[in-house]
């Protein structure tokens, strides 16, 4: 029985095929996950562009309530305004600059 087990090669082809299929599947999963990562980053970039393009300017006027017949001021509220200007990184305008490599300092 031991000699028959040693000479039996029926499972060898199945094992080799299994290793080959598993290797191809792992390589395909790595490439697929990389593409998913790129797609998610692109969509998040689109969301950030949409948020960056929102105009947050506002303006409201104040009011004055005059007193009845005496000509004084009963109530007063000042107005306010804010003008939204384009930020540096709105709508994907940031430039990423890499610094040149610097040598390590002395080790103590």
C-alpha positions, 0 to 999 in steps of 0.5 A: 500500500505504501508503494502504491501511494508513493507511485500515485501521481493522480493528485499532482496535476490537480495540485499544479493546476490549483496553484496556477489558478490560485496565482492567477486569481491573486494577481487578478485581485491585486489589479482589481483592487488597485483599479477600485482604489483609483476609481474611489479616489477619482470619485472623491476628487469629483466630490471635493471639486463640487464642494469647492465650487460652491459659492458661500457668499452672502449679504443681508441688509440691516434695518432701523426702527424709528420711534413714534413721533420723537424721531429717535431710533427704537431698534437698529440691526447692522447688515453683513456681507461676505464675498467668497473668493477662490481658494488655492485648492478649489477645483483641483488647482493645487500643485503638489511639489516634491522637495529634493532629497536631503542627506541624513544628519549625523547620528548620535 
